[in-house]
Amino acid sequence: MDANQFRAHAHDLVDLIANYLENIESLPISADVQPGDVRRHLPEHPPQSPEPFADVVRDIHNIIIPGLTHWQHPNFFAYFPGNTTYSGILADLLTAGLGVQGMSWVTSPAC
């Protein structure tokens, strides 16, 4: 993946996340799946070569999201609150992109 593909796919994922959070109330809180259901929808082995990013996004929509418990759902009151915010998502993106190793001061003074 080059920088331009990264930019395009990142925009696709940001749109997916924003749409997910804007429409989460329309989803069931808990997944209607049994153990092994999600795995059965995935290939037995990872692909030998890259697949189109659109296929990955399709799998997120059709396999992953339906198999989740939606912690951000406004009617989900179990365990502890899911506190995903748009600013928190951006912070996660920044920390992942910078790849900072904060093991000690010398590994990254700004960390």
C-alpha positions as CSV (number, residue, x, y, z in Angstrom):
1,M,0.0,0.0,0.0
2,D,1.4,3.4,-0.9
3,A,0.7,6.7,0.7
4,N,-2.1,7.6,-1.8
5,Q,-3.9,4.2,-1.2
6,F,-3.5,4.7,2.5
7,R,-5.1,8.1,2.3
8,A,-8.0,6.8,0.2
9,H,-8.6,3.7,2.4
10,A,-8.3,5.8,5.6
11,H,-11.1,8.1,4.3
12,D,-13.2,5.0,3.6
13,L,-12.7,3.8,7.2
14,V,-13.4,7.2,8.7
15,D,-16.6,7.3,6.8
16,L,-17.4,3.7,7.9
17,I,-16.8,4.6,11.6
18,A,-18.8,7.9,11.4
19,N,-21.7,6.1,9.7
20,Y,-21.5,3.3,12.3
21,L,-21.6,5.7,15.2
22,E,-24.3,7.9,13.6
23,N,-26.6,4.9,13.0
24,I,-25.7,2.6,16.0
25,E,-29.2,3.0,17.4
26,S,-30.6,1.1,14.5
27,L,-28.4,-2.0,15.3
28,P,-29.3,-4.7,17.9
29,I,-27.2,-4.3,21.0
30,S,-26.0,-7.9,21.0
31,A,-25.0,-10.1,18.1
32,D,-27.4,-12.8,17.1
33,V,-24.6,-15.4,16.6
34,Q,-23.4,-18.6,18.1
35,P,-19.8,-19.6,18.8
36,G,-18.0,-20.2,15.6
37,D,-20.5,-18.4,13.3
38,V,-18.2,-15.5,12.5
39,R,-15.3,-17.8,11.9
40,R,-17.4,-19.9,9.4
41,H,-17.9,-16.8,7.3
42,L,-14.1,-16.2,6.9
43,P,-11.7,-18.1,4.7
44,E,-9.9,-21.1,6.2
45,H,-6.5,-19.5,5.4
46,P,-5.4,-15.9,4.9
47,P,-5.2,-14.8,1.3
48,Q,-1.9,-15.5,-0.5
49,S,-2.0,-12.0,-2.1
50,P,-3.7,-8.8,-1.3
51,E,-7.4,-8.5,-1.9
52,P,-9.2,-5.3,-2.9
53,F,-9.9,-3.0,0.1
54,A,-13.5,-2.9,-1.0
55,D,-13.7,-6.7,-0.1
56,V,-12.3,-6.0,3.3
57,V,-14.9,-3.2,3.9
58,R,-17.6,-5.6,2.7
59,D,-16.5,-8.2,5.2
60,I,-16.5,-5.6,8.0
61,H,-20.1,-4.7,7.1
62,N,-21.4,-8.2,6.5
63,I,-19.4,-10.3,9.0
64,I,-17.7,-8.2,11.7
65,I,-20.2,-5.6,12.6
66,P,-23.1,-8.1,12.8
67,G,-20.9,-10.2,15.2
68,L,-20.2,-7.4,17.6
69,T,-21.8,-6.3,20.9
70,H,-22.3,-2.6,20.3
71,W,-20.8,-1.0,23.4
72,Q,-21.6,2.5,22.1
73,H,-25.3,1.7,21.7
74,P,-27.3,4.1,23.8
75,N,-29.2,1.2,25.4
76,F,-26.2,-0.8,26.3
77,F,-25.8,-0.5,30.1
78,A,-23.7,-3.6,31.0
79,Y,-20.2,-3.8,32.5
80,F,-18.8,-0.3,32.0
81,P,-19.6,2.4,29.5
82,G,-18.0,2.5,26.1
83,N,-16.5,5.9,25.8
84,T,-15.5,6.2,22.2
85,T,-15.5,9.7,21.0
86,Y,-14.5,11.2,17.7
87,S,-11.5,13.0,19.3
88,G,-10.4,9.7,21.0
89,I,-10.5,7.9,17.7
90,L,-8.3,10.6,16.1
91,A,-5.9,10.3,19.1
92,D,-5.7,6.5,18.5
93,L,-5.0,7.1,14.8
94,L,-2.3,9.6,15.6
95,T,-0.6,7.3,18.2
96,A,-0.8,4.3,15.8
97,G,0.6,6.4,12.9
98,L,3.5,7.8,14.9
99,G,4.4,4.4,16.3
100,V,5.9,5.9,19.5
101,Q,7.7,3.5,21.8
102,G,7.4,4.9,25.3
103,M,9.4,2.3,27.3
104,S,11.6,4.9,28.9
105,W,12.6,8.6,28.5
106,V,15.4,7.8,26.1
107,T,13.2,5.8,23.7
108,S,11.0,8.8,23.1
109,P,11.4,11.9,25.2
110,A,8.1,13.5,23.9
111,C,6.1,10.4,24.8
